[in-house]
Amino acid sequence: MNRYLLSILFLFIVKVSFCQSLASSTDELYFKLLSANPDTSISAFVHKYSAIVYKRNTAKITSISMERSKAKPAFNLELHTFLFNKHPFFDAPFTQGKVEFYTKNYLANSDNDNLEDLKLWFEFDESIPAAIAYQKLLDRFTPLSTKKRFSSVSEANISEFTDAKSKEFYSHIHIVMAKDNFKTGAYKILVEVGNELY
């Protein structure tokens, strides 16, 4: 019996040790898209609608060279949305979640395609499940942060977390919980990379 309990404790410690950074925890929330290693639950969608995720380093070099170019090539700005009802790395009572991919698709040369932005949303039919999920996110990121800020504006709760020891661009995030403007009584949570805590 004691060996069984020790085994469970060991597995728990090992699991926790793999998620000991704000960046890795953010990456998991984003289905491991930020590290260019998408989870199997989203990889087919990424291959079809935003293959640039797999070419992240090339995309950075391309976008820098594009800014220096005098001629601006023509592109289409596209939004692709991945909808989910379960999350492989976050157990919360949300009704639906979505990852929005904002991409630039260049008309002349698809090698220049660029992922402009990613947004992660969780949607709730009522305030109580939203508050539970929001608290779970706070509990997840608070101990991993070297800097944090909490505020409220117009019925929206805003939390910002930064790990100043990390060099990953996704070690700075903000989380917003607010009423859904389009559905009475509903709430949304946005988890977005970036904040002003440096």
C-alpha positions in Angstrom: 0.0 0.0 0.0 2.8 2.4 0.9 4.6 1.7 -2.4 1.4 2.4 -4.3 1.0 5.8 -2.5 4.7 6.6 -3.1 4.3 5.7 -6.8 1.3 8.1 -7.1 3.2 10.9 -5.3 6.2 10.4 -7.6 4.1 10.6 -10.7 2.4 13.7 -9.4 5.8 15.4 -8.7 7.1 14.4 -12.2 4.0 15.8 -13.8 4.2 19.0 -11.9 7.9 19.4 -12.7 7.2 19.4 -16.4 4.8 22.4 -16.0 7.0 24.5 -13.7 7.3 27.5 -16.0 4.8 30.1 -17.1 5.8 29.7 -20.7 5.2 25.9 -20.7 1.9 26.3 -19.0 0.9 29.0 -21.5 2.0 26.7 -24.3 -0.2 23.9 -23.0 -3.2 26.3 -22.8 -2.5 27.1 -26.5 -2.4 23.4 -27.4 1.4 23.6 -27.6 1.1 25.8 -30.7 3.5 28.5 -29.3 6.4 26.0 -29.2 5.5 24.9 -32.7 4.7 21.4 -31.5 0.9 21.3 -31.7 -1.1 18.7 -29.7 -2.6 15.9 -31.7 -6.1 17.3 -31.0 -5.4 20.4 -33.1 -2.6 19.3 -35.5 -4.8 18.4 -38.4 -6.5 21.8 -38.2 -3.1 23.5 -38.1 -1.8 21.6 -41.1 -4.9 22.6 -43.1 -5.4 26.2 -42.1 -2.2 27.5 -40.6 0.8 25.4 -41.6 3.0 28.4 -40.9 2.9 27.4 -37.2 5.3 24.6 -38.1 7.6 27.1 -39.9 7.8 29.6 -37.0 11.5 30.5 -37.3 11.2 31.0 -41.1 8.2 33.2 -40.5 10.2 35.5 -38.2 12.9 36.0 -40.8 10.4 36.5 -43.6 8.5 39.1 -41.6 11.7 41.1 -40.9 12.8 41.1 -44.5 9.2 42.1 -45.6 9.4 45.2 -43.3 12.6 46.3 -45.0 11.2 45.8 -48.5 9.9 49.0 -50.2 7.3 47.1 -52.2 4.5 45.7 -50.1 3.3 42.4 -51.6 -0.5 41.8 -51.7 -1.9 39.4 -49.1 -5.2 38.2 -47.7 -5.8 38.6 -44.0 -7.6 35.4 -42.9 -9.2 34.2 -39.6 -9.5 30.5 -38.9 -11.1 29.3 -35.8 -10.6 26.0 -34.0 -13.6 25.1 -31.8 -13.4 22.6 -28.9 -15.6 21.3 -26.1 -12.7 19.6 -24.1 -9.2 20.8 -23.5 -6.3 18.3 -23.2 -4.5 20.5 -20.6 -7.2 22.5 -18.8 -10.1 21.0 -17.0 -12.8 23.7 -16.5 -16.6 23.9 -16.9 -16.6 25.9 -20.2 -19.4 25.5 -22.7 -17.1 26.0 -25.7 -13.6 27.1 -26.4 -11.8 28.4 -29.5 -8.4 29.2 -30.8 -8.4 32.0 -33.4 -5.6 32.0 -36.0 -5.1 35.4 -37.7 -2.9 34.8 -40.8 -1.5 36.8 -43.7 -1.6 34.7 -46.9 0.5 36.3 -49.6 -0.9 36.1 -53.1 2.4 35.9 -55.0 4.4 33.5 -52.8 3.0 31.3 -50.1 6.5 30.9 -48.6 5.9 34.3 -47.1 2.7 33.4 -45.3 2.7 34.7 -41.7 0.9 33.9 -38.5 -0.1 37.3 -37.2 -1.8 36.5 -34.0 -3.4 33.8 -31.9 -6.2 34.2 -29.4 -7.6 31.7 -27.0 -11.2 32.0 -25.7 -13.3 30.1 -23.3 -17.1 30.7 -23.3 -19.6 30.1 -20.5 -23.4 30.2 -20.2 -23.3 31.6 -16.6 -21.1 33.6 -14.3 -20.3 30.8 -11.7 -18.6 28.4 -14.2 -16.7 31.4 -15.6 -15.5 32.4 -12.1 -14.4 28.8 -11.3 -12.4 28.6 -14.6 -10.9 32.1 -14.0 -9.8 31.1 -10.5 -8.2 27.9 -11.9 -6.2 30.0 -14.3 -5.1 32.3 -11.5 -4.1 29.3 -9.4 -2.2 27.9 -12.3 -0.2 31.1 -13.2 0.3 32.9 -9.9 3.0 30.6 -8.5 4.8 30.6 -11.9 5.1 34.4 -12.2 7.8 36.7 -11.0 5.5 39.7 -11.7 1.7 39.9 -11.6 -1.0 42.5 -11.7 -4.8 42.2 -11.0 -7.3 44.8 -11.9 -11.0 45.3 -12.8 -12.5 47.6 -15.4 -16.2 47.9 -16.4 -17.2 44.5 -15.1 -14.1 42.8 -16.5 -11.4 41.1 -14.4 -7.9 41.4 -15.8 -4.9 39.4 -14.6 -1.4 39.8 -16.0 1.5 37.4 -15.4 5.1 37.5 -16.4 8.1 35.3 -15.8 11.0 37.7 -16.1 13.5 34.8 -15.9 12.2 33.4 -19.2 13.2 34.5 -22.7 10.2 32.9 -24.4 7.8 35.5 -26.0 4.9 33.6 -24.4 6.1 34.1 -20.8 4.1 37.3 -20.6 0.3 36.8 -20.7 -2.9 38.5 -19.7 -6.3 36.9 -18.9 -9.6 38.8 -19.1 -12.9 37.5 -17.8 -15.9 39.6 -18.9 -19.6 39.5 -19.8 -20.4 38.3 -23.3 -21.9 41.3 -25.1 -23.8 39.1 -27.5 -25.5 36.6 -25.1 -27.4 37.5 -22.0 -25.9 36.1 -18.8 -23.0 34.6 -20.6 -19.3 35.2 -19.9 -16.0 34.8 -21.8 -12.4 34.4 -20.8 -9.6 35.5 -23.1 -6.1 34.3 -22.6 -3.7 36.3 -24.7 0.1 36.4 -25.0 1.7 39.7 -24.1 1.4 42.4 -21.3 3.3 45.4 -20.1 4.9 43.8 -17.0 8.6 43.7 -18.0 
